[in-house]
Amino acid sequence: MIKKLFSVFLTAALALLSCVSPQGGKTGGRSTNLLPLSAGWYQYDSERTFKGIEDEYNFTLSTGMKMVQEITWKYTGVVTSFGGGTLYDPITGIELLIDDEGRISCAENISIRGTLNGDGNFYWSGLHEEHGRLNSIFVKGALTPLPSSVRGGREFDGVYHMTDSGTGRQQLVKISDGFYTWDYLDDEARGFTPWPTLINPDGTFSFGMDITTVMEMGGFSSVNYSTGFLSQGKVISGQGISMEEVTRSAGQGADQAGASQIFSGTAIRSGEFPNEAIPEDIESLVQAGRSTARAAPKPNHAHYPSWYLKLPEKAGFICAAGEKTFDARETALALAEAAAAANLADQIMVRLKSSITEVSTNAGTMIDERISGESLQRLNYRVVEQTYNEGTRTAFVLLEMPIN
C-alpha cells in the first residue's frame, strides 16, 4: 500500500500556506500581468525534474527499502514563442496549450497540467514512458517577454564561423532579429540539441545547462552529482564574435571548474559554406518543431475517464491523477497511484515556495531536501477514483488531499 501518514515536517509546511501571504507578481518594482499571454517571443528558462516512478516502485516492492531516482536539468538562455494559444517547448519538443487564465495542458500528452501566473512564473507536470518505464516530469520556470526593444539590432545579423582555440572544434552561428542559433560543423555527438538564445542590445549573450543526478537506495547508497556549462560571449558589429564556455561539476568529492574553452570567429562570405550547413533562424527552428509536435499521434479521449480529462476542483483540497498501462491490473493501479502521489508532492512544493515571501538560501535548500526526501512516503491523501480499462490495459487513479 503506497498511502502512508503525512510527515510532521510537511504538516508544518502546509500550515504555513494558511498564514503567509503569497508573493505579488512584480518586475523591476512594477506590478505586471502577462495574462492573457500575448503572441511573441519569450525567454523560457526552466528547471525540469524526471523521477523514475516505476523503478522506485519495483525496488521498494522487491527489497522493502526506499529508492530515489531523479535527474534535474536546468536551462538558462532558452528562447521560444507563443502564438495561437500554444507555447513551443524546444527542450521536450512539445506544444503547451495556455488559455487566457494561464491553465496549461498538452494535446499530445493528456497527463500534462500546470499553471502560468501573471508574473510569468509557471509550472507544469506530467507522465512520460521511456523504454517501457513510467517516469514523472515536473517543470518550473519563468517566461520573460522579449520585444524588439530588448534585442540586438540588425547590425549584428549574419552568419559567423567560430573555432575553439584549444580543441579546434568549429561552429556556425546565425544571428537574426536579435536571436542566436548555432550548430557544430562536425559529426561529433553534441549531447543535447542547441536551442535559440537572446542577443542583448549591446551584443552580449549567455546560455547554460546544469544536470543534477540524485540516486538513493535504502539508506546505504547515495549519489548526488551535478555537471554543467555556462557560455558567455559578445558580438561586435562589423568585426566578429567571441565566446567563453566554462564547464563545472560538483558532488561526490569532485567539485571543480573545468578549463574554459574560448571560441572566436568572424562573419562568413556568401557561398563560403554550403547552405545545408548554415543553422536555421529562430523562426524556422520553432516552426519546424511545432510541425513535428502537431504531426505526433494524439491520444483518444474516449479511452480516458472524464475526471482524468478535467480534474475536479474542491475548496480546501488539491487533486492529482496518474495513469499506467500494464497487463497486470493491480500493478497498473499501484503505479498509477504512485504517479499521482508524485504529482501531489510537486504541487505541495509549488504552493509552499510561492507562499513564503522571506526565506534564507539555507532554509530554502533545507525545505527542498526535506520535501523531496519525504513527501512521496508520507502523503495523507485519499483515493477518490480508480479504474482499469481492460481494452487499453490502462489504470487511472484520482487522489485528493486536504491543504488546510
C-alpha positions as CSV (number, residue, x, y, z in Angstrom):
1,M,0.0,0.0,0.0
2,I,1.5,3.3,-1.1
3,K,-0.5,5.6,1.1
4,K,1.1,6.5,4.5
5,L,0.9,9.1,7.2
6,F,1.9,12.6,6.4
7,S,5.3,13.7,8.0
8,V,5.5,16.2,10.8
9,F,7.6,18.4,8.6
10,L,5.2,18.6,5.7
11,T,2.3,19.1,8.0
12,A,4.1,22.2,9.4
13,A,5.0,23.3,5.9
14,L,1.4,23.1,4.7
15,A,0.3,25.0,7.8
16,L,2.4,27.9,6.5
17,L,0.2,28.1,3.5
18,S,-2.7,29.4,5.6
19,C,-0.7,32.1,7.4
20,V,1.7,33.5,4.9
21,S,0.6,35.8,2.1
22,P,1.5,34.9,-1.5
23,Q,4.0,37.0,-3.4
24,G,2.7,39.5,-5.8
25,G,4.0,39.5,-9.4
26,K,6.5,42.3,-9.7
27,T,9.3,43.0,-12.2
28,G,11.6,45.9,-11.6
29,G,9.3,47.3,-8.8
30,R,6.3,47.5,-11.1
31,S,3.3,45.2,-11.0
32,T,3.0,43.1,-14.1
33,N,0.4,40.7,-15.5
34,L,1.2,38.7,-18.6
35,L,-2.3,37.1,-18.8
36,P,-3.8,36.6,-21.2
37,L,-0.5,35.8,-22.8
38,S,0.3,37.8,-25.9
39,A,1.8,36.4,-29.1
40,G,5.5,36.9,-29.4
41,W,9.0,35.8,-28.3
42,Y,9.8,34.8,-24.7
43,Q,12.8,33.7,-22.7
44,Y,11.8,30.3,-21.3
45,D,14.2,29.4,-18.5
46,S,13.3,26.3,-16.7
47,E,14.3,23.5,-14.3
48,R,12.8,20.1,-15.1
49,T,13.0,17.0,-12.9
50,F,12.5,13.5,-14.1
51,K,11.6,10.9,-11.5
52,G,11.8,7.2,-12.0
53,I,8.4,6.3,-10.6
54,E,8.3,2.7,-11.9
55,D,12.0,1.9,-10.9
56,E,11.4,3.3,-7.4
57,Y,8.2,1.2,-7.0
58,N,9.8,-2.0,-8.2
59,F,12.8,-1.5,-5.9
60,T,10.6,-0.9,-2.9
61,L,8.4,-3.9,-3.8
62,S,11.4,-6.3,-4.1
63,T,13.6,-5.1,-1.2
64,G,11.2,-3.3,1.2
65,M,13.5,-0.3,1.1
66,K,13.1,3.2,-0.3
67,M,14.7,4.3,-3.5
68,V,15.0,7.8,-5.0
69,Q,15.9,8.2,-8.7
70,E,15.8,11.8,-10.0
71,I,17.6,13.8,-12.8
72,T,17.1,17.5,-12.8
73,W,18.0,19.6,-15.9
74,K,18.3,23.4,-15.5
75,Y,18.3,25.5,-18.7
76,T,19.1,29.3,-19.0
77,G,19.0,31.5,-22.1
78,V,16.3,29.5,-23.9
79,V,14.1,31.4,-26.3
80,T,10.8,30.3,-27.8
81,S,7.5,31.7,-29.0
82,F,3.8,31.8,-28.0
83,G,1.1,32.1,-30.7
84,G,-2.3,30.7,-31.5
85,G,-2.8,29.6,-27.8
86,T,0.3,27.4,-27.8
87,L,3.9,27.8,-26.4
88,Y,6.5,25.6,-28.1
89,D,8.8,23.9,-25.6
90,P,12.1,23.5,-27.6
91,I,13.6,21.2,-24.9
92,T,11.0,18.5,-25.0
93,G,9.7,19.2,-28.5
94,I,6.0,19.6,-27.5
95,E,3.4,22.3,-27.7
96,L,1.9,23.6,-24.4
97,L,-1.7,24.9,-24.6
98,I,-2.1,28.0,-22.4
99,D,-5.6,29.6,-22.0
100,D,-6.4,33.1,-21.0
101,E,-6.5,32.2,-17.3
102,G,-3.0,30.6,-17.5
103,R,-4.1,27.0,-17.4
104,I,-1.5,24.7,-19.1
105,S,-2.3,21.5,-20.9
106,C,-0.9,19.5,-23.9
107,A,-2.7,17.9,-26.8
108,E,0.0,15.2,-27.2
109,N,0.1,14.2,-23.6
110,I,-3.2,14.4,-21.5
111,S,-1.3,13.9,-18.3
112,I,0.4,17.3,-18.6
113,R,-1.2,20.0,-16.5
114,G,0.1,23.2,-15.0
115,T,-0.3,26.9,-14.4
116,L,1.2,30.1,-15.7
117,N,0.9,33.0,-13.3
118,G,0.5,36.7,-14.3
119,D,4.1,37.4,-13.2
120,G,5.5,34.9,-15.7
121,N,6.3,32.1,-13.2
122,F,5.0,28.8,-14.3
123,Y,5.0,25.1,-13.5
124,W,3.7,22.0,-15.3
125,S,4.0,18.3,-14.7
126,G,3.0,15.1,-16.4
127,L,4.0,11.5,-17.1
128,H,6.3,10.0,-19.6
129,E,7.2,6.5,-20.6
130,E,10.7,5.7,-21.7
131,H,11.8,2.1,-22.6
132,G,8.5,1.0,-21.1
133,R,9.3,2.5,-17.7
134,L,7.0,5.1,-16.1
135,N,8.6,8.5,-15.2
136,S,7.1,11.7,-13.9
137,I,8.3,15.1,-15.1
138,F,8.0,18.3,-13.2
139,V,8.9,21.6,-14.8
140,K,9.1,25.1,-13.2
141,G,10.5,28.3,-14.5
142,A,9.8,31.8,-15.8
143,L,8.6,33.4,-19.0
144,T,10.0,36.8,-19.9
145,P,8.7,38.8,-22.9
146,L,11.3,39.7,-25.5
147,P,10.1,42.7,-27.5
148,S,12.4,44.2,-30.1
149,S,13.5,46.8,-27.6
150,V,15.4,44.3,-25.5
151,R,17.0,42.5,-28.5
152,G,20.1,43.3,-30.5
153,G,19.6,45.3,-33.7
154,R,20.2,44.4,-37.4
155,E,23.9,45.5,-37.2
156,F,24.6,42.1,-35.5
157,D,22.8,40.0,-38.2
158,G,24.9,37.5,-40.2
159,V,26.5,34.1,-40.1
160,Y,29.7,33.6,-38.1
161,H,32.3,30.9,-38.3
162,M,33.7,30.2,-34.8
163,T,36.6,27.9,-33.8
164,D,37.6,26.7,-30.3
165,S,41.2,27.8,-29.9
166,G,42.0,24.8,-27.8
167,T,40.3,21.8,-29.4
168,G,39.8,23.2,-32.9
169,R,36.1,22.3,-32.8
170,Q,34.1,24.5,-35.2
171,Q,30.6,26.1,-35.0
172,L,28.4,28.1,-37.3
173,V,26.3,30.7,-35.7
174,K,23.4,32.6,-37.3
175,I,22.2,35.8,-35.8
176,S,18.9,37.3,-37.0
177,D,16.4,39.7,-35.5
178,G,18.2,39.7,-32.1
179,F,18.4,35.9,-31.7
180,Y,21.3,33.5,-31.8
181,T,21.1,30.0,-33.3
182,W,24.0,27.6,-33.8
183,D,25.3,24.1,-34.6
184,Y,28.6,22.3,-34.8
185,L,30.2,21.7,-38.2
186,D,31.5,18.2,-37.3
187,D,29.5,15.0,-36.8
188,E,30.7,14.5,-33.2
189,A,27.8,13.9,-30.7
190,R,26.6,17.1,-29.1
191,G,24.9,15.6,-26.1
192,F,21.9,17.9,-26.5
193,T,20.0,19.9,-29.1
194,P,21.2,23.5,-29.4
195,W,18.4,26.0,-28.6
196,P,18.0,29.6,-29.6
197,T,19.1,32.4,-27.3
198,L,18.9,36.1,-27.0
199,I,21.4,38.7,-28.3
200,N,21.2,41.8,-26.0
201,P,21.2,45.3,-27.4
202,D,25.0,45.6,-26.6
203,G,25.7,42.4,-28.4
204,T,26.2,40.2,-25.3
205,F,24.7,36.8,-24.9
206,S,24.6,34.0,-22.3
207,F,23.2,30.5,-22.1
208,G,23.8,27.4,-19.9
209,M,22.7,24.0,-18.7
210,D,23.2,22.0,-15.5
211,I,22.4,18.4,-14.8
212,T,21.9,17.0,-11.3
213,T,21.6,13.3,-10.6
214,V,20.2,12.1,-7.3
215,M,20.2,8.3,-6.5
216,E,19.5,6.8,-3.1
217,M,19.0,3.1,-2.3
218,G,17.7,2.1,1.1
219,G,19.9,4.5,3.1
220,F,23.1,2.5,2.3
221,S,23.9,4.1,-1.1
222,S,23.6,7.8,-2.0
223,V,24.7,9.8,-5.1
224,N,24.2,13.5,-5.7
225,Y,26.3,14.8,-8.6
226,S,26.0,17.9,-10.8
227,T,27.7,18.9,-14.0
228,G,27.0,21.7,-16.5
229,F,28.3,24.5,-18.5
230,L,27.9,28.3,-19.0
231,S,28.6,30.0,-22.3
232,Q,29.0,33.8,-22.4
233,G,30.1,36.0,-25.3
234,K,29.7,39.1,-27.4
235,V,29.1,40.0,-31.0
236,I,30.9,43.1,-32.2
237,S,29.2,44.7,-35.2
238,G,31.4,44.6,-38.3
239,Q,34.1,42.6,-36.6
240,G,33.2,39.3,-35.3
241,I,32.1,37.1,-32.3
242,S,33.8,35.7,-29.2
243,M,32.6,33.3,-26.6
244,E,33.9,31.6,-23.4
245,E,32.4,28.3,-22.3
246,V,33.1,27.1,-18.8
247,T,32.2,23.6,-17.6
248,R,31.8,22.7,-13.9
249,S,31.0,19.7,-11.7
250,A,30.0,19.2,-8.0
251,G,29.3,16.4,-5.7
252,Q,30.9,13.0,-4.8
253,G,34.1,14.8,-3.7
254,A,34.7,16.1,-7.3
255,D,33.8,19.8,-7.0
256,Q,35.7,21.6,-9.8
257,A,35.5,24.1,-12.6
258,G,36.7,22.7,-15.9
259,A,39.1,24.5,-18.2
260,S,37.4,27.2,-20.2
261,Q,37.0,26.9,-24.0
262,I,37.5,30.1,-26.0
263,F,35.6,30.4,-29.3
264,S,36.2,33.3,-31.7
265,G,35.3,33.9,-35.3
266,T,34.3,36.3,-38.0
267,A,31.3,36.7,-40.3
268,I,31.4,34.4,-43.4
269,R,31.1,35.4,-47.0
270,S,28.2,34.2,-49.1
271,G,29.0,30.7,-50.5
272,E,31.8,30.0,-48.1
273,F,29.8,27.1,-46.6
274,P,27.1,25.0,-48.2
275,N,23.6,26.2,-47.4
276,E,22.7,23.0,-45.5
277,A,25.5,23.7,-43.0
278,I,24.0,27.1,-42.1
279,P,21.9,27.0,-38.9
280,E,18.2,27.9,-39.4
281,D,17.0,31.1,-37.9
282,I,14.7,31.0,-34.9
283,E,11.5,31.4,-36.8
284,S,12.3,28.3,-39.0
285,L,13.5,26.3,-36.0
286,V,10.4,26.9,-33.9
287,Q,8.1,26.4,-36.9
288,A,9.7,23.0,-37.7
289,G,9.4,22.0,-34.1
290,R,5.8,22.9,-34.0
291,S,5.1,21.0,-37.2
292,T,6.7,17.8,-35.7
293,A,4.8,18.1,-32.5
294,R,1.5,18.6,-34.3
295,A,2.2,15.6,-36.5
296,A,2.6,13.3,-33.5
297,P,-0.2,10.8,-32.7
298,K,-2.8,12.2,-30.4
299,P,-4.5,10.2,-27.6
300,N,-8.1,9.1,-27.9
301,H,-10.1,11.0,-25.3
302,A,-12.7,8.3,-25.4
303,H,-10.3,6.0,-23.6
304,Y,-10.0,8.3,-20.6
305,P,-12.3,8.8,-17.6
306,S,-14.0,12.3,-17.6
307,W,-12.4,13.1,-14.2
308,Y,-8.9,12.4,-15.7
309,L,-9.5,14.8,-18.7
310,K,-10.6,17.5,-16.3
311,L,-9.6,17.2,-12.7
312,P,-12.3,18.2,-10.2
313,E,-11.8,21.3,-8.1
314,K,-12.7,21.2,-4.4
315,A,-12.2,24.0,-1.9
316,G,-9.5,23.2,0.7
317,F,-8.1,20.2,-1.3
318,I,-5.6,19.6,-4.1
319,C,-6.2,16.8,-6.6
320,A,-3.8,14.8,-8.8
321,A,-4.2,11.9,-11.2
322,G,-2.0,9.2,-12.6
323,E,-2.1,6.5,-15.3
324,K,-0.2,3.4,-16.2
325,T,-0.6,0.9,-19.0
326,F,0.3,-2.6,-17.8
327,D,-1.2,-6.1,-18.3
328,A,-1.5,-6.8,-14.5
329,R,-4.4,-4.8,-13.2
330,E,-3.2,-4.4,-9.6
331,T,0.3,-3.4,-10.6
332,A,-1.1,-0.9,-13.1
333,L,-3.3,0.6,-10.4
334,A,-0.4,0.8,-7.9
335,L,1.9,2.5,-10.4
336,A,-0.9,5.0,-11.4
337,E,-1.4,5.8,-7.7
338,A,2.4,6.3,-7.2
339,A,2.4,8.7,-10.2
340,A,-0.5,10.7,-8.8
341,A,1.3,10.8,-5.4
342,A,4.4,12.2,-7.1
343,N,2.3,15.0,-8.6
344,L,0.8,15.8,-5.2
345,A,4.3,16.2,-3.8
346,D,5.2,18.6,-6.7
347,Q,2.1,20.7,-6.1
348,I,3.0,20.9,-2.4
349,M,6.4,22.2,-3.3
350,V,5.0,24.9,-5.6
351,R,2.4,26.1,-3.1
352,L,5.0,26.2,-0.3
353,K,7.6,28.1,-2.3
354,S,5.1,30.6,-3.7
355,S,3.7,31.4,-0.2
356,I,6.9,32.0,1.7
357,T,8.0,35.6,0.9
358,E,11.1,35.7,3.1
359,V,13.3,32.7,3.4
360,S,17.1,32.4,3.6
361,T,19.0,30.4,1.0
362,N,20.0,27.8,3.5
363,A,16.4,27.4,4.8
364,G,15.2,27.2,1.2
365,T,17.6,24.4,0.5
366,M,16.6,22.6,3.6
367,I,12.9,22.8,2.6
368,D,13.8,21.4,-0.9
369,E,15.7,18.5,0.6
370,R,13.1,17.6,3.2
371,I,10.2,17.7,0.9
372,S,11.9,15.8,-2.0
373,G,13.1,13.2,0.5
374,E,9.9,12.6,2.5
375,S,6.8,13.7,0.5
376,L,6.3,10.5,-1.5
377,Q,6.5,8.3,1.6
378,R,4.0,10.2,3.8
379,L,1.2,11.8,1.9
380,N,-2.1,11.9,3.7
381,Y,-4.2,11.6,0.6
382,R,-7.4,9.7,-0.2
383,V,-8.1,7.7,-3.4
384,V,-11.2,9.2,-4.8
385,E,-11.5,7.3,-8.1
386,Q,-9.7,4.3,-9.7
387,T,-10.5,2.3,-12.8
388,Y,-8.8,-0.1,-15.2
389,N,-9.6,0.0,-18.9
390,E,-9.5,-3.7,-20.0
391,G,-9.3,-2.7,-23.7
392,T,-6.3,-0.5,-23.4
393,R,-4.9,-2.2,-20.2
394,T,-4.5,1.2,-18.6
395,A,-5.2,2.1,-15.0
396,F,-6.3,5.6,-13.9
397,V,-6.3,6.8,-10.3
398,L,-7.5,10.1,-8.8
399,L,-6.3,11.4,-5.4
400,E,-7.2,14.3,-3.2
401,M,-5.5,15.7,-0.2
402,P,-6.6,18.5,2.3
403,I,-4.3,21.5,2.4
404,N,-5.9,23.3,5.4
